[in-house]
């Protein structure tokens, strides 16, 4: 589905007369349902989350919603417009023009690529440098690296301008001819009934010409897929969901344009022993029945590699927590603590001698079983 076909009301599941409260409620519910953190590795959920955000961005803004509703009535998006063969009732919207679409979220991109507002119906053909696209990438970080900071190696997949054809899509030295699809205009028409607009020709990508022989290196697309590895610095104490922007590490620009940015979203991997709560570290340490009953000393590891001797008093109950000060994560000039929870392990089976001694203890303590 293209942006021009999207029904933002249907995406949020609300009526076109829904008030702001209903739109906000629908958006929050869907955003929570399709959030990438709740659907790891699900590209369809990520796309749905993006659509929901796009719809909310338009419908929650009174001015953008008004413009969007006007275009729906004109049938610009394939629904709710004039019937085939009828003339669009442009007089029903006094003072409205396509110039009003400048702030309409995703639709401004459509119409800015469809119309060259300074020329009569000719497609827009940017001739100057074009900035490269931004690249968003989730990166998994080991627990210890996230806690103490460090670097991780990241493989980035990007599209770059083909070095062989310099982004033209034509083989070096080939001849060029007018595109048969758009007859050299660089645009094709689409619409419904009496309403039609132009869009860049998909065959020649708005260039109006096509090469007699396509570039073999990029298959005529003007771009090649590349992978590169970079080292990303992980801030001390970073948490899942935190982002960092690496300027100029995205896709390369066209015609000498500046490259886009690489936007990293960190996801911290779990640890088999340590758990984190803010700047504090939590661990669970098992002790046997005798250690908990009679008391003992145990050694507990920390994220900093230090082994702390912890005294477990006699009669310690399961779930008792002890605090080791200053062994948590350092953030903003402060350092958290480490909390140790005691787990008393009960033997699942006993030898005859062990069982006899337990019974002696129970008798001496006047226990019943």
PyMOL commands that set and color helices and strands:
alter all, ss='L'
color gray80, all
select helices_A, chain A and resi 3-5+8-12+20-34+36-38+43-59+62-74+90-92+98-103+105-114+143-148+289-294+352-364
alter helices_A, ss='H'
color red, helices_A
select strands_A, chain A and resi 135-141+150-161+176-178+187-192+195-200+209-211+223-234+243-246+262-268+275-277+280-288+296-301+307-312+321-324+330-331+334-335+338-345
alter strands_A, ss='S'
color yellow, strands_A
deselect
rebuild
show_as cartoon
